[in-house]
Amino acid sequence: MSNDEILFLVKSGKLSVEDASRQLESLAPSAPFSMKVSEKGAITFRGVPGSLHLLGLSIYAKGVVFLLAHKAEIEVFIKANHGKLSWAKAKAAA
C-alpha cells in the first residue's frame, strides 16, 4: 500500500490515524534530520524520531529558543519519567 492510499483511507474514515502511522512507519526509511523555514515562518524539523507528523514538526523560532533555554530541565524530566514515557516509536533515537 502506498502513502497516498493510506492517507486516502484515513480521510475516508476506513483507517485510524494510529494504524496509518504504523503502516507509514513501516514503509518509510529513516529520514535524515533536516530543518527548513516553513511558509508561515516557523522552523520545520524533519526526521524527528517518534514524530507522527507526516510533513515534519513545525515550531516557531521563539518556541525553539524557549526549549533550548530549558534543555537541562527537559533532560531531568525525561530521566525522572523515563519509565512512563513511550519509546516504541522512537526507532532512530540515540
PDB file of N, CA, C and O in Angstrom:
ATOM      1  N   MET A   1       0.846  -1.178   0.000  1.00  0.00           N
ATOM      2  CA  MET A   1       0.000   0.000   0.000  1.00  0.00           C
ATOM      3  C   MET A   1       0.895   1.247   0.000  1.00  0.00           C
ATOM      4  O   MET A   1       1.900   1.288   0.710  1.00  0.00           O
ATOM      5  N   SER A   2       0.539   2.240  -0.778  1.00  0.00           N
ATOM      6  CA  SER A   2       1.342   3.458  -0.885  1.00  0.00           C
ATOM      7  C   SER A   2       0.925   4.492   0.168  1.00  0.00           C
ATOM      8  O   SER A   2      -0.112   4.354   0.816  1.00  0.00           O
ATOM      9  N   ASN A   3       1.747   5.519   0.322  1.00  0.00           N
ATOM     10  CA  ASN A   3       1.425   6.617   1.246  1.00  0.00           C
ATOM     11  C   ASN A   3       0.088   7.247   0.892  1.00  0.00           C
ATOM     12  O   ASN A   3      -0.734   7.510   1.770  1.00  0.00           O
ATOM     13  N   ASP A   4      -0.131   7.491  -0.411  1.00  0.00           N
ATOM     14  CA  ASP A   4      -1.381   8.118  -0.852  1.00  0.00           C
ATOM     15  C   ASP A   4      -2.594   7.259  -0.526  1.00  0.00           C
ATOM     16  O   ASP A   4      -3.638   7.776  -0.128  1.00  0.00           O
ATOM     17  N   GLU A   5      -2.459   5.952  -0.695  1.00  0.00           N
ATOM     18  CA  GLU A   5      -3.571   5.048  -0.380  1.00  0.00           C
ATOM     19  C   GLU A   5      -3.877   5.056   1.118  1.00  0.00           C
ATOM     20  O   GLU A   5      -5.041   5.053   1.521  1.00  0.00           O
ATOM     21  N   ILE A   6      -2.848   5.066   1.920  1.00  0.00           N
ATOM     22  CA  ILE A   6      -3.032   5.097   3.375  1.00  0.00           C
ATOM     23  C   ILE A   6      -3.719   6.395   3.782  1.00  0.00           C
ATOM     24  O   ILE A   6      -4.663   6.375   4.571  1.00  0.00           O
ATOM     25  N   LEU A   7      -3.252   7.526   3.249  1.00  0.00           N
ATOM     26  CA  LEU A   7      -3.868   8.815   3.576  1.00  0.00           C
ATOM     27  C   LEU A   7      -5.318   8.880   3.117  1.00  0.00           C
ATOM     28  O   LEU A   7      -6.160   9.454   3.808  1.00  0.00           O
ATOM     29  N   PHE A   8      -5.616   8.300   1.962  1.00  0.00           N
ATOM     30  CA  PHE A   8      -6.998   8.258   1.472  1.00  0.00           C
ATOM     31  C   PHE A   8      -7.881   7.470   2.441  1.00  0.00           C
ATOM     32  O   PHE A   8      -8.996   7.894   2.745  1.00  0.00           O
ATOM     33  N   LEU A   9      -7.392   6.335   2.923  1.00  0.00           N
ATOM     34  CA  LEU A   9      -8.174   5.516   3.860  1.00  0.00           C
ATOM     35  C   LEU A   9      -8.424   6.255   5.173  1.00  0.00           C
ATOM     36  O   LEU A   9      -9.491   6.113   5.769  1.00  0.00           O
ATOM     37  N   VAL A  10      -7.449   7.041   5.626  1.00  0.00           N
ATOM     38  CA  VAL A  10      -7.647   7.832   6.845  1.00  0.00           C
ATOM     39  C   VAL A  10      -8.715   8.894   6.601  1.00  0.00           C
ATOM     40  O   VAL A  10      -9.624   9.064   7.415  1.00  0.00           O
ATOM     41  N   LYS A  11      -8.605   9.611   5.479  1.00  0.00           N
ATOM     42  CA  LYS A  11      -9.573  10.666   5.166  1.00  0.00           C
ATOM     43  C   LYS A  11     -10.988  10.112   5.021  1.00  0.00           C
ATOM     44  O   LYS A  11     -11.959  10.775   5.386  1.00  0.00           O
ATOM     45  N   SER A  12     -11.102   8.902   4.491  1.00  0.00           N
ATOM     46  CA  SER A  12     -12.424   8.307   4.292  1.00  0.00           C
ATOM     47  C   SER A  12     -12.951   7.617   5.550  1.00  0.00           C
ATOM     48  O   SER A  12     -14.072   7.109   5.556  1.00  0.00           O
ATOM     49  N   GLY A  13     -12.135   7.598   6.629  1.00  0.00           N
ATOM     50  CA  GLY A  13     -12.571   7.006   7.889  1.00  0.00           C
ATOM     51  C   GLY A  13     -12.437   5.493   7.940  1.00  0.00           C
ATOM     52  O   GLY A  13     -12.934   4.867   8.876  1.00  0.00           O
ATOM     53  N   LYS A  14     -11.781   4.896   6.963  1.00  0.00           N
ATOM     54  CA  LYS A  14     -11.640   3.440   6.917  1.00  0.00           C
ATOM     55  C   LYS A  14     -10.396   2.941   7.637  1.00  0.00           C
ATOM     56  O   LYS A  14     -10.217   1.737   7.819  1.00  0.00           O
ATOM     57  N   LEU A  15      -9.532   3.878   8.049  1.00  0.00           N
ATOM     58  CA  LEU A  15      -8.304   3.515   8.739  1.00  0.00           C
ATOM     59  C   LEU A  15      -8.047   4.547   9.835  1.00  0.00           C
ATOM     60  O   LEU A  15      -8.144   5.751   9.600  1.00  0.00           O
ATOM     61  N   SER A  16      -7.720   4.066  11.027  1.00  0.00           N
ATOM     62  CA  SER A  16      -7.457   5.002  12.131  1.00  0.00           C
ATOM     63  C   SER A  16      -6.102   5.674  11.934  1.00  0.00           C
ATOM     64  O   SER A  16      -5.242   5.171  11.210  1.00  0.00           O
ATOM     65  N   VAL A  17      -5.931   6.799  12.579  1.00  0.00           N
ATOM     66  CA  VAL A  17      -4.664   7.527  12.498  1.00  0.00           C
ATOM     67  C   VAL A  17      -3.537   6.666  13.065  1.00  0.00           C
ATOM     68  O   VAL A  17      -2.433   6.653  12.521  1.00  0.00           O
ATOM     69  N   GLU A  18      -3.808   5.949  14.154  1.00  0.00           N
ATOM     70  CA  GLU A  18      -2.786   5.107  14.768  1.00  0.00           C
ATOM     71  C   GLU A  18      -2.340   4.000  13.816  1.00  0.00           C
ATOM     72  O   GLU A  18      -1.144   3.754  13.661  1.00  0.00           O
ATOM     73  N   ASP A  19      -3.312   3.326  13.173  1.00  0.00           N
ATOM     74  CA  ASP A  19      -2.966   2.265  12.225  1.00  0.00           C
ATOM     75  C   ASP A  19      -2.226   2.826  11.012  1.00  0.00           C
ATOM     76  O   ASP A  19      -1.290   2.210  10.501  1.00  0.00           O
ATOM     77  N   ALA A  20      -2.660   4.000  10.561  1.00  0.00           N
ATOM     78  CA  ALA A  20      -1.988   4.639   9.421  1.00  0.00           C
ATOM     79  C   ALA A  20      -0.553   4.987   9.783  1.00  0.00           C
ATOM     80  O   ALA A  20       0.353   4.803   8.970  1.00  0.00           O
ATOM     81  N   SER A  21      -0.340   5.486  10.985  1.00  0.00           N
ATOM     82  CA  SER A  21       1.016   5.838  11.421  1.00  0.00           C
ATOM     83  C   SER A  21       1.919   4.615  11.423  1.00  0.00           C
ATOM     84  O   SER A  21       3.066   4.682  10.983  1.00  0.00           O
ATOM     85  N   ARG A  22       1.399   3.499  11.919  1.00  0.00           N
ATOM     86  CA  ARG A  22       2.193   2.260  11.931  1.00  0.00           C
ATOM     87  C   ARG A  22       2.537   1.821  10.511  1.00  0.00           C
ATOM     88  O   ARG A  22       3.671   1.429  10.232  1.00  0.00           O
ATOM     89  N   GLN A  23       1.559   1.889   9.622  1.00  0.00           N
ATOM     90  CA  GLN A  23       1.807   1.475   8.241  1.00  0.00           C
ATOM     91  C   GLN A  23       2.787   2.413   7.546  1.00  0.00           C
ATOM     92  O   GLN A  23       3.670   1.963   6.815  1.00  0.00           O
ATOM     93  N   LEU A  24       2.633   3.704   7.770  1.00  0.00           N
ATOM     94  CA  LEU A  24       3.542   4.669   7.150  1.00  0.00           C
ATOM     95  C   LEU A  24       4.966   4.493   7.669  1.00  0.00           C
ATOM     96  O   LEU A  24       5.925   4.613   6.907  1.00  0.00           O
ATOM     97  N   GLU A  25       5.104   4.210   8.965  1.00  0.00           N
ATOM     98  CA  GLU A  25       6.428   3.979   9.538  1.00  0.00           C
ATOM     99  C   GLU A  25       7.099   2.778   8.900  1.00  0.00           C
ATOM    100  O   GLU A  25       8.306   2.788   8.656  1.00  0.00           O
ATOM    101  N   SER A  26       6.311   1.736   8.628  1.00  0.00           N
ATOM    102  CA  SER A  26       6.901   0.532   8.041  1.00  0.00           C
ATOM    103  C   SER A  26       7.313   0.761   6.591  1.00  0.00           C
ATOM    104  O   SER A  26       8.213   0.084   6.093  1.00  0.00           O
ATOM    105  N   LEU A  27       6.674   1.698   5.912  1.00  0.00           N
ATOM    106  CA  LEU A  27       7.011   1.995   4.522  1.00  0.00           C
ATOM    107  C   LEU A  27       8.216   2.909   4.390  1.00  0.00           C
ATOM    108  O   LEU A  27       9.034   2.755   3.483  1.00  0.00           O
ATOM    109  N   ALA A  28       8.314   3.851   5.298  1.00  0.00           N
ATOM    110  CA  ALA A  28       9.312   4.910   5.155  1.00  0.00           C
ATOM    111  C   ALA A  28      10.651   4.508   5.757  1.00  0.00           C
ATOM    112  O   ALA A  28      10.713   4.038   6.893  1.00  0.00           O
ATOM    113  N   PRO A  29      11.722   4.696   4.990  1.00  0.00           N
ATOM    114  CA  PRO A  29      13.037   4.502   5.590  1.00  0.00           C
ATOM    115  C   PRO A  29      13.297   5.646   6.566  1.00  0.00           C
ATOM    116  O   PRO A  29      12.653   6.692   6.486  1.00  0.00           O
ATOM    117  N   SER A  30      14.215   5.454   7.461  1.00  0.00           N
ATOM    118  CA  SER A  30      14.548   6.520   8.405  1.00  0.00           C
ATOM    119  C   SER A  30      15.015   7.747   7.633  1.00  0.00           C
ATOM    120  O   SER A  30      15.967   7.684   6.856  1.00  0.00           O
ATOM    121  N   ALA A  31      14.340   8.847   7.857  1.00  0.00           N
ATOM    122  CA  ALA A  31      14.685  10.082   7.159  1.00  0.00           C
ATOM    123  C   ALA A  31      15.818  10.774   7.902  1.00  0.00           C
ATOM    124  O   ALA A  31      15.856  10.757   9.133  1.00  0.00           O
ATOM    125  N   PRO A  32      16.734  11.378   7.168  1.00  0.00           N
ATOM    126  CA  PRO A  32      17.787  12.135   7.844  1.00  0.00           C
ATOM    127  C   PRO A  32      17.198  13.380   8.493  1.00  0.00           C
ATOM    128  O   PRO A  32      16.189  13.912   8.029  1.00  0.00           O
ATOM    129  N   PHE A  33      17.817  13.833   9.542  1.00  0.00           N
ATOM    130  CA  PHE A  33      17.359  15.032  10.227  1.00  0.00           C
ATOM    131  C   PHE A  33      17.642  16.245   9.345  1.00  0.00           C
ATOM    132  O   PHE A  33      18.739  16.390   8.806  1.00  0.00           O
ATOM    133  N   SER A  34      16.646  17.112   9.206  1.00  0.00           N
ATOM    134  CA  SER A  34      16.833  18.344   8.437  1.00  0.00           C
ATOM    135  C   SER A  34      15.896  19.418   8.979  1.00  0.00           C
ATOM    136  O   SER A  34      14.947  19.132   9.709  1.00  0.00           O
ATOM    137  N   MET A  35      16.188  20.654   8.604  1.00  0.00           N
ATOM    138  CA  MET A  35      15.367  21.791   9.020  1.00  0.00           C
ATOM    139  C   MET A  35      15.144  22.697   7.823  1.00  0.00           C
ATOM    140  O   MET A  35      15.965  22.758   6.907  1.00  0.00           O
ATOM    141  N   LYS A  36      14.011  23.404   7.845  1.00  0.00           N
ATOM    142  CA  LYS A  36      13.753  24.425   6.828  1.00  0.00           C
ATOM    143  C   LYS A  36      12.808  25.452   7.423  1.00  0.00           C
ATOM    144  O   LYS A  36      12.188  25.210   8.459  1.00  0.00           O
ATOM    145  N   VAL A  37      12.701  26.587   6.776  1.00  0.00           N
ATOM    146  CA  VAL A  37      11.758  27.617   7.198  1.00  0.00           C
ATOM    147  C   VAL A  37      10.447  27.352   6.463  1.00  0.00           C
ATOM    148  O   VAL A  37      10.427  27.256   5.235  1.00  0.00           O
ATOM    149  N   SER A  38       9.358  27.234   7.211  1.00  0.00           N
ATOM    150  CA  SER A  38       8.053  26.957   6.610  1.00  0.00           C
ATOM    151  C   SER A  38       7.486  28.215   5.959  1.00  0.00           C
ATOM    152  O   SER A  38       8.029  29.310   6.102  1.00  0.00           O
ATOM    153  N   GLU A  39       6.382  28.026   5.242  1.00  0.00           N
ATOM    154  CA  GLU A  39       5.715  29.153   4.579  1.00  0.00           C
ATOM    155  C   GLU A  39       5.253  30.210   5.583  1.00  0.00           C
ATOM    156  O   GLU A  39       5.176  31.394   5.256  1.00  0.00           O
ATOM    157  N   LYS A  40       4.945  29.770   6.815  1.00  0.00           N
ATOM    158  CA  LYS A  40       4.468  30.695   7.844  1.00  0.00           C
ATOM    159  C   LYS A  40       5.592  31.232   8.717  1.00  0.00           C
ATOM    160  O   LYS A  40       5.333  31.935   9.694  1.00  0.00           O
ATOM    161  N   GLY A  41       6.840  30.910   8.377  1.00  0.00           N
ATOM    162  CA  GLY A  41       7.973  31.441   9.121  1.00  0.00           C
ATOM    163  C   GLY A  41       8.397  30.623  10.323  1.00  0.00           C
ATOM    164  O   GLY A  41       9.205  31.085  11.128  1.00  0.00           O
ATOM    165  N   ALA A  42       7.869  29.418  10.462  1.00  0.00           N
ATOM    166  CA  ALA A  42       8.272  28.539  11.560  1.00  0.00           C
ATOM    167  C   ALA A  42       9.465  27.695  11.111  1.00  0.00           C
ATOM    168  O   ALA A  42       9.823  27.685   9.933  1.00  0.00           O
ATOM    169  N   ILE A  43      10.067  26.996  12.054  1.00  0.00           N
ATOM    170  CA  ILE A  43      11.133  26.049  11.727  1.00  0.00           C
ATOM    171  C   ILE A  43      10.477  24.677  11.623  1.00  0.00           C
ATOM    172  O   ILE A  43       9.827  24.222  12.565  1.00  0.00           O
ATOM    173  N   THR A  44      10.647  24.022  10.481  1.00  0.00           N
ATOM    174  CA  THR A  44      10.113  22.684  10.296  1.00  0.00           C
ATOM    175  C   THR A  44      11.257  21.694  10.414  1.00  0.00           C
ATOM    176  O   THR A  44      12.232  21.758   9.666  1.00  0.00           O
ATOM    177  N   PHE A  45      11.125  20.774  11.365  1.00  0.00           N
ATOM    178  CA  PHE A  45      12.111  19.730  11.587  1.00  0.00           C
ATOM    179  C   PHE A  45      11.602  18.454  10.936  1.00  0.00           C
ATOM    180  O   PHE A  45      10.454  18.064  11.149  1.00  0.00           O
ATOM    181  N   ARG A  46      12.426  17.815  10.163  1.00  0.00           N
ATOM    182  CA  ARG A  46      12.071  16.530   9.551  1.00  0.00           C
ATOM    183  C   ARG A  46      13.020  15.470  10.077  1.00  0.00           C
ATOM    184  O   ARG A  46      14.152  15.760  10.461  1.00  0.00           O
ATOM    185  N   GLY A  47      12.531  14.225  10.086  1.00  0.00           N
ATOM    186  CA  GLY A  47      13.352  13.124  10.566  1.00  0.00           C
ATOM    187  C   GLY A  47      13.426  13.046  12.071  1.00  0.00           C
ATOM    188  O   GLY A  47      14.375  12.483  12.616  1.00  0.00           O
ATOM    189  N   VAL A  48      12.428  13.610  12.766  1.00  0.00           N
ATOM    190  CA  VAL A  48      12.401  13.580  14.230  1.00  0.00           C
ATOM    191  C   VAL A  48      11.881  12.207  14.663  1.00  0.00           C
ATOM    192  O   VAL A  48      10.750  11.852  14.333  1.00  0.00           O
ATOM    193  N   PRO A  49      12.681  11.431  15.393  1.00  0.00           N
ATOM    194  CA  PRO A  49      12.236  10.104  15.831  1.00  0.00           C
ATOM    195  C   PRO A  49      10.961  10.186  16.655  1.00  0.00           C
ATOM    196  O   PRO A  49      10.816  11.051  17.519  1.00  0.00           O
ATOM    197  N   GLY A  50      10.048   9.277  16.375  1.00  0.00           N
ATOM    198  CA  GLY A  50       8.803   9.214  17.129  1.00  0.00           C
ATOM    199  C   GLY A  50       7.769  10.237  16.715  1.00  0.00           C
ATOM    200  O   GLY A  50       6.665  10.241  17.260  1.00  0.00           O
ATOM    201  N   SER A  51       8.083  11.096  15.782  1.00  0.00           N
ATOM    202  CA  SER A  51       7.143  12.121  15.342  1.00  0.00           C
ATOM    203  C   SER A  51       6.098  11.511  14.422  1.00  0.00           C
ATOM    204  O   SER A  51       6.436  10.759  13.507  1.00  0.00           O
ATOM    205  N   LEU A  52       4.845  11.828  14.658  1.00  0.00           N
ATOM    206  CA  LEU A  52       3.766  11.345  13.802  1.00  0.00           C
ATOM    207  C   LEU A  52       3.409  12.367  12.729  1.00  0.00           C
ATOM    208  O   LEU A  52       2.449  12.176  11.982  1.00  0.00           O
ATOM    209  N   HIS A  53       4.154  13.416  12.653  1.00  0.00           N
ATOM    210  CA  HIS A  53       3.866  14.473  11.695  1.00  0.00           C
ATOM    211  C   HIS A  53       4.422  14.092  10.330  1.00  0.00           C
ATOM    212  O   HIS A  53       5.635  13.991  10.152  1.00  0.00           O
ATOM    213  N   LEU A  54       3.520  13.882   9.362  1.00  0.00           N
ATOM    214  CA  LEU A  54       3.940  13.461   8.038  1.00  0.00           C
ATOM    215  C   LEU A  54       4.717  14.548   7.321  1.00  0.00           C
ATOM    216  O   LEU A  54       5.564  14.253   6.478  1.00  0.00           O
ATOM    217  N   LEU A  55       4.442  15.790   7.643  1.00  0.00           N
ATOM    218  CA  LEU A  55       5.089  16.900   6.953  1.00  0.00           C
ATOM    219  C   LEU A  55       6.166  17.558   7.800  1.00  0.00           C
ATOM    220  O   LEU A  55       6.636  18.644   7.463  1.00  0.00           O
ATOM    221  N   GLY A  56       6.554  16.932   8.870  1.00  0.00           N
ATOM    222  CA  GLY A  56       7.560  17.481   9.758  1.00  0.00           C
ATOM    223  C   GLY A  56       6.933  18.072  11.003  1.00  0.00           C
ATOM    224  O   GLY A  56       5.712  18.185  11.109  1.00  0.00           O
ATOM    225  N   LEU A  57       7.766  18.440  11.925  1.00  0.00           N
ATOM    226  CA  LEU A  57       7.334  19.043  13.183  1.00  0.00           C
ATOM    227  C   LEU A  57       7.716  20.511  13.120  1.00  0.00           C
ATOM    228  O   LEU A  57       8.900  20.842  13.057  1.00  0.00           O
ATOM    229  N   SER A  58       6.720  21.398  13.136  1.00  0.00           N
ATOM    230  CA  SER A  58       6.983  22.834  12.989  1.00  0.00           C
ATOM    231  C   SER A  58       6.788  23.567  14.310  1.00  0.00           C
ATOM    232  O   SER A  58       5.792  23.376  15.008  1.00  0.00           O
ATOM    233  N   ILE A  59       7.765  24.409  14.633  1.00  0.00           N
ATOM    234  CA  ILE A  59       7.725  25.225  15.845  1.00  0.00           C
ATOM    235  C   ILE A  59       8.263  26.604  15.476  1.00  0.00           C
ATOM    236  O   ILE A  59       9.253  26.719  14.754  1.00  0.00           O
ATOM    237  N   TYR A  60       7.615  27.633  15.969  1.00  0.00           N
ATOM    238  CA  TYR A  60       8.124  28.980  15.710  1.00  0.00           C
ATOM    239  C   TYR A  60       9.433  29.188  16.459  1.00  0.00           C
ATOM    240  O   TYR A  60       9.667  28.563  17.493  1.00  0.00           O
ATOM    241  N   ALA A  61      10.281  30.061  15.939  1.00  0.00           N
ATOM    242  CA  ALA A  61      11.623  30.279  16.486  1.00  0.00           C
ATOM    243  C   ALA A  61      11.593  30.596  17.981  1.00  0.00           C
ATOM    244  O   ALA A  61      12.446  30.121  18.730  1.00  0.00           O
ATOM    245  N   LYS A  62      10.627  31.387  18.416  1.00  0.00           N
ATOM    246  CA  LYS A  62      10.526  31.737  19.840  1.00  0.00           C
ATOM    247  C   LYS A  62      10.351  30.477  20.690  1.00  0.00           C
ATOM    248  O   LYS A  62      10.924  30.382  21.775  1.00  0.00           O
ATOM    249  N   GLY A  63       9.571  29.513  20.211  1.00  0.00           N
ATOM    250  CA  GLY A  63       9.373  28.263  20.927  1.00  0.00           C
ATOM    251  C   GLY A  63      10.627  27.410  20.963  1.00  0.00           C
ATOM    252  O   GLY A  63      10.919  26.780  21.980  1.00  0.00           O
ATOM    253  N   VAL A  64      11.377  27.381  19.861  1.00  0.00           N
ATOM    254  CA  VAL A  64      12.629  26.621  19.821  1.00  0.00           C
ATOM    255  C   VAL A  64      13.638  27.226  20.789  1.00  0.00           C
ATOM    256  O   VAL A  64      14.300  26.501  21.531  1.00  0.00           O
ATOM    257  N   VAL A  65      13.758  28.541  20.783  1.00  0.00           N
ATOM    258  CA  VAL A  65      14.680  29.221  21.701  1.00  0.00           C
ATOM    259  C   VAL A  65      14.286  28.931  23.145  1.00  0.00           C
ATOM    260  O   VAL A  65      15.148  28.700  23.994  1.00  0.00           O
ATOM    261  N   PHE A  66      12.987  28.943  23.422  1.00  0.00           N
ATOM    262  CA  PHE A  66      12.490  28.632  24.767  1.00  0.00           C
ATOM    263  C   PHE A  66      12.885  27.209  25.173  1.00  0.00           C
ATOM    264  O   PHE A  66      13.386  26.994  26.277  1.00  0.00           O
ATOM    265  N   LEU A  67      12.658  26.237  24.280  1.00  0.00           N
ATOM    266  CA  LEU A  67      13.002  24.847  24.593  1.00  0.00           C
ATOM    267  C   LEU A  67      14.503  24.680  24.798  1.00  0.00           C
ATOM    268  O   LEU A  67      14.927  23.968  25.708  1.00  0.00           O
ATOM    269  N   LEU A  68      15.304  25.325  23.967  1.00  0.00           N
ATOM    270  CA  LEU A  68      16.756  25.244  24.125  1.00  0.00           C
ATOM    271  C   LEU A  68      17.201  25.837  25.461  1.00  0.00           C
ATOM    272  O   LEU A  68      18.129  25.329  26.091  1.00  0.00           O
ATOM    273  N   ALA A  69      16.542  26.901  25.888  1.00  0.00           N
ATOM    274  CA  ALA A  69      16.882  27.529  27.171  1.00  0.00           C
ATOM    275  C   ALA A  69      16.516  26.631  28.354  1.00  0.00           C
ATOM    276  O   ALA A  69      17.074  26.777  29.441  1.00  0.00           O
ATOM    277  N   HIS A  70      15.578  25.701  28.143  1.00  0.00           N
ATOM    278  CA  HIS A  70      15.136  24.797  29.207  1.00  0.00           C
ATOM    279  C   HIS A  70      15.632  23.375  28.994  1.00  0.00           C
ATOM    280  O   HIS A  70      15.037  22.422  29.496  1.00  0.00           O
ATOM    281  N   LYS A  71      16.731  23.235  28.244  1.00  0.00           N
ATOM    282  CA  LYS A  71      17.286  21.919  27.916  1.00  0.00           C
ATOM    283  C   LYS A  71      17.559  21.081  29.162  1.00  0.00           C
ATOM    284  O   LYS A  71      17.183  19.910  29.216  1.00  0.00           O
ATOM    285  N   ALA A  72      18.197  21.662  30.142  1.00  0.00           N
ATOM    286  CA  ALA A  72      18.546  20.914  31.360  1.00  0.00           C
ATOM    287  C   ALA A  72      17.292  20.422  32.081  1.00  0.00           C
ATOM    288  O   ALA A  72      17.246  19.281  32.540  1.00  0.00           O
ATOM    289  N   GLU A  73      16.275  21.282  32.180  1.00  0.00           N
ATOM    290  CA  GLU A  73      15.025  20.884  32.840  1.00  0.00           C
ATOM    291  C   GLU A  73      14.337  19.748  32.078  1.00  0.00           C
ATOM    292  O   GLU A  73      13.792  18.823  32.680  1.00  0.00           O
ATOM    293  N   ILE A  74      14.371  19.833  30.761  1.00  0.00           N
ATOM    294  CA  ILE A  74      13.752  18.793  29.926  1.00  0.00           C
ATOM    295  C   ILE A  74      14.479  17.467  30.108  1.00  0.00           C
ATOM    296  O   ILE A  74      13.843  16.419  30.215  1.00  0.00           O
ATOM    297  N   GLU A  75      15.815  17.509  30.145  1.00  0.00           N
ATOM    298  CA  GLU A  75      16.591  16.288  30.345  1.00  0.00           C
ATOM    299  C   GLU A  75      16.308  15.648  31.702  1.00  0.00           C
ATOM    300  O   GLU A  75      16.190  14.427  31.800  1.00  0.00           O
ATOM    301  N   VAL A  76      16.200  16.467  32.748  1.00  0.00           N
ATOM    302  CA  VAL A  76      15.882  15.957  34.081  1.00  0.00           C
ATOM    303  C   VAL A  76      14.484  15.325  34.078  1.00  0.00           C
ATOM    304  O   VAL A  76      14.278  14.250  34.642  1.00  0.00           O
ATOM    305  N   PHE A  77      13.534  16.001  33.440  1.00  0.00           N
ATOM    306  CA  PHE A  77      12.167  15.484  33.358  1.00  0.00           C
ATOM    307  C   PHE A  77      12.144  14.133  32.644  1.00  0.00           C
ATOM    308  O   PHE A  77      11.481  13.199  33.097  1.00  0.00           O
ATOM    309  N   ILE A  78      12.866  14.031  31.533  1.00  0.00           N
ATOM    310  CA  ILE A  78      12.889  12.774  30.772  1.00  0.00           C
ATOM    311  C   ILE A  78      13.506  11.661  31.615  1.00  0.00           C
ATOM    312  O   ILE A  78      12.988  10.544  31.639  1.00  0.00           O
ATOM    313  N   LYS A  79      14.597  11.955  32.300  1.00  0.00           N
ATOM    314  CA  LYS A  79      15.235  10.945  33.153  1.00  0.00           C
ATOM    315  C   LYS A  79      14.307  10.517  34.286  1.00  0.00           C
ATOM    316  O   LYS A  79      14.212   9.331  34.600  1.00  0.00           O
ATOM    317  N   ALA A  80      13.627  11.481  34.898  1.00  0.00           N
ATOM    318  CA  ALA A  80      12.731  11.177  36.022  1.00  0.00           C
ATOM    319  C   ALA A  80      11.508  10.384  35.578  1.00  0.00           C
ATOM    320  O   ALA A  80      10.944   9.625  36.365  1.00  0.00           O
ATOM    321  N   ASN A  81      11.099  10.551  34.340  1.00  0.00           N
ATOM    322  CA  ASN A  81       9.882   9.906  33.847  1.00  0.00           C
ATOM    323  C   ASN A  81      10.162   8.877  32.759  1.00  0.00           C
ATOM    324  O   ASN A  81       9.260   8.499  32.011  1.00  0.00           O
ATOM    325  N   HIS A  82      11.399   8.426  32.669  1.00  0.00           N
ATOM    326  CA  HIS A  82      11.811   7.518  31.598  1.00  0.00           C
ATOM    327  C   HIS A  82      10.889   6.312  31.460  1.00  0.00           C
ATOM    328  O   HIS A  82      10.515   5.939  30.348  1.00  0.00           O
ATOM    329  N   GLY A  83      10.527   5.711  32.565  1.00  0.00           N
ATOM    330  CA  GLY A  83       9.682   4.521  32.542  1.00  0.00           C
ATOM    331  C   GLY A  83       8.247   4.783  32.125  1.00  0.00           C
ATOM    332  O   GLY A  83       7.561   3.868  31.669  1.00  0.00           O
ATOM    333  N   LYS A  84       7.785   6.004  32.272  1.00  0.00           N
ATOM    334  CA  LYS A  84       6.412   6.364  31.918  1.00  0.00           C
ATOM    335  C   LYS A  84       6.280   6.800  30.459  1.00  0.00           C
ATOM    336  O   LYS A  84       5.184   6.792  29.898  1.00  0.00           O
ATOM    337  N   LEU A  85       7.396   7.178  29.855  1.00  0.00           N
ATOM    338  CA  LEU A  85       7.374   7.713  28.503  1.00  0.00           C
ATOM    339  C   LEU A  85       7.375   6.594  27.472  1.00  0.00           C
ATOM    340  O   LEU A  85       7.947   5.529  27.705  1.00  0.00           O
ATOM    341  N   SER A  86       6.740   6.834  26.339  1.00  0.00           N
ATOM    342  CA  SER A  86       6.707   5.864  25.261  1.00  0.00           C
ATOM    343  C   SER A  86       7.959   6.028  24.407  1.00  0.00           C
ATOM    344  O   SER A  86       8.260   7.123  23.933  1.00  0.00           O
ATOM    345  N   TRP A  87       8.680   4.935  24.217  1.00  0.00           N
ATOM    346  CA  TRP A  87       9.899   4.938  23.412  1.00  0.00           C
ATOM    347  C   TRP A  87       9.724   4.063  22.176  1.00  0.00           C
ATOM    348  O   TRP A  87      10.640   3.963  21.359  1.00  0.00           O
ATOM    349  N   ALA A  88       8.576   3.436  22.026  1.00  0.00           N
ATOM    350  CA  ALA A  88       8.349   2.460  20.953  1.00  0.00           C
ATOM    351  C   ALA A  88       8.488   3.057  19.558  1.00  0.00           C
ATOM    352  O   ALA A  88       9.005   2.395  18.658  1.00  0.00           O
ATOM    353  N   LYS A  89       8.039   4.287  19.361  1.00  0.00           N
ATOM    354  CA  LYS A  89       8.058   4.877  18.036  1.00  0.00           C
ATOM    355  C   LYS A  89       9.359   5.598  17.735  1.00  0.00           C
ATOM    356  O   LYS A  89       9.563   6.049  16.608  1.00  0.00           O
ATOM    357  N   ALA A  90      10.230   5.716  18.703  1.00  0.00           N
ATOM    358  CA  ALA A  90      11.478   6.454  18.517  1.00  0.00           C
ATOM    359  C   ALA A  90      12.574   5.515  18.035  1.00  0.00           C
ATOM    360  O   ALA A  90      13.566   5.305  18.733  1.00  0.00           O
ATOM    361  N   LYS A  91      12.398   4.949  16.843  1.00  0.00           N
ATOM    362  CA  LYS A  91      13.350   3.970  16.314  1.00  0.00           C
ATOM    363  C   LYS A  91      14.750   4.520  16.143  1.00  0.00           C
ATOM    364  O   LYS A  91      15.728   3.842  16.456  1.00  0.00           O
ATOM    365  N   ALA A  92      14.856   5.752  15.644  1.00  0.00           N
ATOM    366  CA  ALA A  92      16.172   6.300  15.329  1.00  0.00           C
ATOM    367  C   ALA A  92      16.779   7.091  16.483  1.00  0.00           C
ATOM    368  O   ALA A  92      17.794   7.763  16.300  1.00  0.00           O
ATOM    369  N   ALA A  93      16.181   7.024  17.653  1.00  0.00           N
ATOM    370  CA  ALA A  93      16.695   7.808  18.789  1.00  0.00           C
ATOM    371  C   ALA A  93      18.060   7.274  19.216  1.00  0.00           C
ATOM    372  O   ALA A  93      18.318   6.070  19.206  1.00  0.00           O
ATOM    373  N   ALA A  94      18.905   8.201  19.583  1.00  0.00           N
ATOM    374  CA  ALA A  94      20.258   7.793  20.005  1.00  0.00           C
ATOM    375  C   ALA A  94      20.284   7.440  21.467  1.00  0.00           C
ATOM    376  O   ALA A  94      21.334   7.076  21.995  1.00  0.00           O
TER     377      ALA A  94
END
